[in-house]
Amino acid sequence: MDDERFLSDLRAQLLDAAERPAGDPHPGRGRWMVQLGAAAVVLMAVAIGVLVVRTHDRAAADVDVIVDGKDLIVRLNDVETRPQAIIEAARGAGLDVRIRQVPVGPSNVGKFIASTASIPGDFRPIDRAGDSFTGFRISRDWPGTLELELGRPARTGEAWVAASDALDPEEVLACEPLLGESVGSASTQLVDRKVSVRWVMLPTPGTVAGPDGYGSWRVVQVQATGPRDVSVFATADGEWPFPVARPKPPSSC
């Protein structure tokens, strides 16, 4: 199916859906105005070659599927998005998706954790933060099945499948000013926090422990691996030692 026909057919389906009455979970909020606005957004998007696909279902409305040239972009907008909403939104644009919910810490709930493809493809996570991401890009004509792991709240005693940013406002060391601190100072700050701490020293070529051991090394990352379990990573100079981008501090702290 060529791009022009695909966009034309999809636009017609969306405009037809926008004109049909739909059950409104929030009576009195101007359902028809919202639907007309959604149709206008669709028309504007088609005009510039990018199509945003949404449905009337409240949960599905928290998933954006964007047709961008030869690619599909799927992005989560709400941590409470149901798996079925993701499946339906993706399949509406021709992508076969399956969701498996996995136990995670508070700040990873409602985010993608990992993906598995039935055949090789060019799956590219977007908005990645640590071990999770909130969207992805893939070729629109990719014919395989994509299985995605979606974070759900871990039950008591259940192991987390992915680490969280321990300094996130929802996590055990919420907004604790540890990044850039010396190991000695950080260890003092953590004494009364009632957490189990695993210290991870990350040597780089030519670096050695100083006269005070690792006390002067600088904290570069703090991860939560359980409700009260954290791993503190440090380097000799406080520089990020890995080729991937350095995680950003929580923006809401």
N, C-alpha and C positions, 0 to 999 in steps of 0.2 A: 504494500500500500504506500503510494507516494505521500510526501509531506502535505501537499495541498489538500488532497482528498481526506487524509487523516484528520487534519485540523477542521475541515469543513464538516465532516460527519460528527466529530466530537463536539464542535460548537453547536450544531443543530440539536444534539441530544441534551446538552446542558441548558440551552435556551428553552427547550420543551419542558424540561424538569423545573426550570425556574418559574414557568407560567402555571404549573399545576399546584392546587392547594396541597398543603402538607400539614401533618399534625405539629402543633407548636408547643414545645415543653414550657414555653414562657409566654402565656397569654397576655395580651395587652402591650406587647413590645413592638407592634407594627410589623407583623410577619410579611405583609406584601411589600412594604418598603425595603425590608432586608432582602427579599428575593429579587426585587427590581435592581437593588444595588449590586447584588451578586452577578446578575446578568450583565450589568454595565461593566463590571470588572472583567468578565469573560471577553466582552467585545473589545475592550481596550487592550487586553493581553494579546488577543489574536491579531490585532492591528500591528503590533510590534513583533510578532513571531514567537511569543512566549505565551503558553496557555496554562492557566492555573485551574486545576480541577478540584471542585469541592462538591459535597452532597448536602442535602438538607438535614441529615441526621446529625444531632448535636455532637456526638462523639466523633463521627467521621469528619465533621467540620474542623476538627483539631488536627487533621492530616492534610498537608498540601502535596499534590502531585503536579509537578510542573513539566510541561513538554517544552524542552529547550533544544530546538534543532533536532538532532538525531538522538538526543539523550532524554531520559526521564530523571527528574529530581524529586525524591520523596523526602519530606521534612515533617517532623513531629512538632506540634505547637503547644501541646499540653501533656503533662506527666500522667494525667489520668486517662489518656487515650486507650480505648479497649483494643485488644488484638484484632477482633473482627473488623473494626473500623479501618485498621491499617490494611488488612487483607482486601476488603472491598474497594478501598480507594485505589490501591495499586492495580487490582485486577480490572478496575474500570478503565485504566489506561493501558491494559494489555500485558501487565506484568504478573506472573504467577508467584505469589508469596505465601509462605507458611510462617507462623509465629510460634516460638516456644518460649514460655515465660521462665525466667531463672531468678534465683534468690540473690538480692544485692542489698547494699547499704542504702540509707535514706536518699542521698544525693544522686544515686544512679537509678532510682525508681522511674519507670516510664521512659527510659532511654534505651537505645540499642546497645548491646554489649558485644555481639559477634555475629558473623554471617557465614553461611555455607552455601555454595552454589553447586547445582547438579552437574553443570558443565562449565568449563572455563569461560570467564567473562571479564569485563573491565569494571567490576564493582569498585567504587571509590567512596569511602566514608567522607562526610563533611561535618563541620562543627564538632570535630573530635576534641574531647577533653579527658585526658588520662585514659582510662580503660573503657570509656563509653563515647557514643556519638549520637546526634539527634537527626541525622539525615544521611542520604547517600545519593550518588549519581550512577546511572547505568545506561547502556545503550538501549534505545527504545525498541529495537528489533531483536534484542537478546531472547532466545527461545527457551531458556532453561527455567528451573524452579529455584527460587531463592528462599532459604530458611534463615530467619533472623531470630536472634535471642533478644528478648525484651525484658528489662529488669522489673521485678516485682519485689515488694517488701519481704525480706527474709524472716522466717518464723524463728521463734526462740530456739536456740541451739542449732539452727541450720547454717551450714557453711556458706559464705558468700562466694560467688563464682568470679567476681571482679573486685578489685580494690577501689576504694573511693578516695577523694581528696579529703584527708582528715581535718583540714582547716575550713571546709565548707560550712556555712551557717547551720546546716542540718546534721552535721557529723559531730563526733565525740570531742574534738578539739576546736570547736567552732571559733573561727577568727582569732585563734591564738597566734601572737606575733612571733613565729618561730623561723620563718624563712630569712636566711641571711645571718641568723644568730650563730654564735659559736656552739659547738657541741657541749662545752662546759656550761654555758648559759642556758641552753635549751634543756639540758638534763635537770638543772635546778628548777626551771619553770614546770617541768613535768612531774616533779616529786609528788605533789599533792593532787594530781589529776586522776588518780585511781585507774590508770591504764597500764597495760602490759606493753612495754616498749622494746622493739627490736632495732638495734642500731646497725646501719649498713654504711660502711666507709667505702667510697668509690675512688680508688687511686687512679691517677693518670700518670703517664710516663714521666719518671723523674721525681715524683712526689713521694715523700716519706713522712712518717709520723714525727712530730716535733718533740721538743724536750718534755712537753706535758702530755705526750702520747697523742691522742686525737682530739684533745680538748679544745684546740684552736681551730679545728676544721669547721667549715661553715655548712649549715643546713641548706639543702637545695630542694628537698621535697619531703612531704609527710603524707603517708598513705594510711588509710584505715582498712584493715583486712577482716574486721569483725567489730561487734558493738563496743568492745573495750580493748581491742588489739590494734596497735599502730606500728608502722615501720618508718624510721627517720633516716633519710639518706643525706650524706654529707660528702663534700670534696675538700681538698686542702685549701683551695682558693675561692670556694663558693661559686665557681663557674659550672655551668651545666655540661656534663661530660658525654652526652649522647648525641647522635646525629639527628634525632627527631627534635621537633620544636619543644622548647621548654614550656611546661604547663604554666598557665597564667594563674596568679592568685585569685581567689574568689572575688568577684566584682561587687558583691553585696556586703562585704565586710567593711 
